[in-house]
């Protein structure tokens, strides 16, 4: 039996001391764990190094370009892209090993996997967060990443298979995470919208925000997630509203008013 293809795990970080050790521990089966750190001021680098990762200090060109940079530095035959707040449970680990062993005979160059995400202490099963299939594993020679500043995603030039077991995402474990990411993500997404020629404005912000709430809570059955579904629907509405306001100000920066005489 031929040896299994080698696997590199690529993780991009900045100030992820809370998450990085557990993330690396969940992929201890990989041949290489590569952490690209963009100036952490906490213990991220020390913890990643102690956990056995190869750490590379970099600047921050944006999420997509950073992951693509990691793919270029990786040494494995295959690459698995993870965020520091994601974990590979044992069932998914075993399925990944099997998938890598069978990929060549099946003619597959990448795998998507379902993801289970947390919002304020509860895993969300509706609200547009399930099913959440994400392409994360690819043959390195055929894998890439889009150049979006925020919502970038993996690309694979070849046939893609689907795994059954879920990746776990501790995306918003606390309310503080929700509030912090609201500002950061809406700003980053506005930059991506601007790059694609989209228009902002107060009317657009209001309309898109209202629809985001309705889509999350009603169309995507957020009501079945209880109070967390309602909280998530409100978050999505706020996120969408501020995203289009950010875009409006990117396109027409406000002028400082003159002090009245």
N, C-alpha and C positions, 0 to 999 in steps of 0.2 A: 504493500500500500504506500503510495507517495506521501511525503510529509504534508501537513496542513500548510496552506499559505500563511505567511506572517502577517500580523495585524498591528497597526499603529493607531493609537487613540490620540486625537488632537483636541485640546481644551484651550480656549482663550480665556484669560482672566484679568481682572483688576480688582483688588481688594475683596478677594473671595475666601478669606481665612475661615469663615463660617462653614464653607461648603467643600473646599478642595480636597481635604483628606478623605472624606467619605466618598466623594466622586471617584478618586483614584483607587480607593480600596475596592470599589465595585467593578473595576476593570483590571484587577490584578492578573487576570488570565492572559492579557494582551502581551505581545512581544515588546512593545514600546508604548510608553505614555509620554506624549510631548505637550508641554504646557508653554503657551506663548503669553507672557505677562507684560502688560503695558503700564508699568510704573506703579505697582501696588505699594501702598505705604503701610500696610499691615503685615501680618506674618504669612501671607500667601506663598511667597517664594520659598521661605524656609520650610513650611509644611509640605509643599509639593516636592521639594528636594528630599526631605526626610522620608516621604512616602515612596520614593524610588523613581520619580518622574525626571525626564530631561527638561530643564527649564531654559527657555530662551527669552531674554529681555528685548522688547521691541517698542516701537512707537504705536500709535493707534490710528490706522488708516481707515477705520470703519470695520463693522463686524464681518461683512463678506470678504473684503480684501485680506483681513487678518486670518480668517480660516483658510483661505486659498494659499496664503503664505505658509501656514502650517502644513498643508498638503505637500507643498514643495520641499519642506524640510524633513518630512517624515521618511522613514526607511522601510516600512513594511510593504508587502504586496497589496494589502488592503488598508483603507483608512476608515475609522469610525469617528465622526464628529460629535462631540458632546459639549454641553454647557456645564459649568461647574455645579449648577443646582440640579443636575440630572443624575440618575443612578441606573445601573444595569442590574436588575434583580437576577438571582440564580437561574430562574427558568429562562429568561432571555439570554443569559450567558451561555447556557447549554445549547439553546437553539442557534445562537450565533456560531458556535463552534461547528455544529452540524452543517449549517448553511455554507460556511467557508469551505468545508470539505467536499460539498456537493456542487459548488458553484460552477466549476469547470465543466463537469459532465452535463450540467443543465444549461450551459451557455448563458449564465447570468453574470452581469457585471456590477450590479448594485442591489441593495435591499432597502425597502421602506419598512417601517415598524410602527405599530400603534403606540400612542403615548397617553399616559394618565397624569393629569396635572392637578396641583393643589391650589386652592384659593382660601386663604385665611383659616387654615387648619382643617380643611375638608377637601377630599378628592371630588372633582366635578364630573358627573356622568352625563350631563346634557348641555344646554346653553351654548351649543356650537363647539364645545371642547371634546365631544365624543361623537363619532369616531374621529381621531386625530392622527392620521397616518403621516409620518414624516420620513423623508429619504435621508438616511444618515450614514449608511455603510456602502462603500464603493471600492471597486478595484482602482488602485491609486493611478494607474496609467490612463484611466478613463474617467476619473472623477474630477470635478471642479466645483466652484462656488460662485454664485452671482455676486455682482459688485454693489448691491444695495447697501446703504449705510447701516440700516437697522434690520429690516425684514429680508435678509438674504437667505438663500437656500442652496442646498447641494444639487449638483447636476451630474448625471452619468451618461456617457455616450455609449449606450448599449441596452441590453435587456434588463429589466428591473423586476425582482421578485418581491413578495410580501411576507414578512414574518408574522407569527401569531401572537407571541408574548409581548407584553407592553414595557416600554421604557417609562420610568417614573420621573416626573418633573415636579420638583418642589418650587414652583414658580413664584407664588405669592404666599409664603407661610404666615406672614403677619400683616396687619393693617399698615404698618410703617413701610413695608415693601410695596404695597399697593400705591401709597401716596408718592413714594420716591420714584417708582417706575412710571407713574402717570405723567410726570413732567418730562422725564428723560425719553420715554418711548414716543410720546406725542411730538416732541421736538425732532427726534430722529426720523420718524415716519414722515413728518412734514418736509424734511429735506429730500427724502426719496420721491414724494409726490411732486415737488418742484422740479426735480431732475427729469421727471416723466411728463412735464408740461401740464400738470393739473392746476386748477384755479382754486384759490381760497376765497374767503368772504364770510361775513357774519351770517347771511342768509343760508349759505351752504353749510356752515358750521351747525346752525340750529336744525336744519332739515336732516342732515346726516346723523346728528346726535340723537334726535328723536327716533329715527328709523333704527339706529343701532340698538336702542333700548327695546323696541318692539321686536326686532329680529331675534335678539338674545332671549328675551323673556317669554315671547309667545311662539314665534315661528320655530325656534330651536329648543322649545320646551324647557327654558330656564325655570319655569314655575315648578317643575318636578325636582329641582335642586333645593327647594325650600328657601329659607332666608338667604342662604349663600347664593342661590340663583338670582334673587332680587338684587343683592349687593353687586354681583358680577354684571348684571344688566345695567345698573346705574354707573358702574365703573366704565363699561364699554361706551355708554352714552357720553360720559365726561371725556374719556380718552378721544373719541371721535370729534367731539365739539372743539376741544383744545387743539387737536391736530389741524383742523381747518383754520382755526384762528392763527396758529403758528404759521401756517402756509400764507395766510393773508399778510402777516407782518413781514415775512421773508420777501414777498413780492412788492410790498409797499411799506418800508420801514417807517414807523411813526416819527414825526418831527418833534423836537423838544419845544414846548410852547414858550412864548416870550412872557416874562413876568409883566403884568399890567402896570402901567405908569401910575 
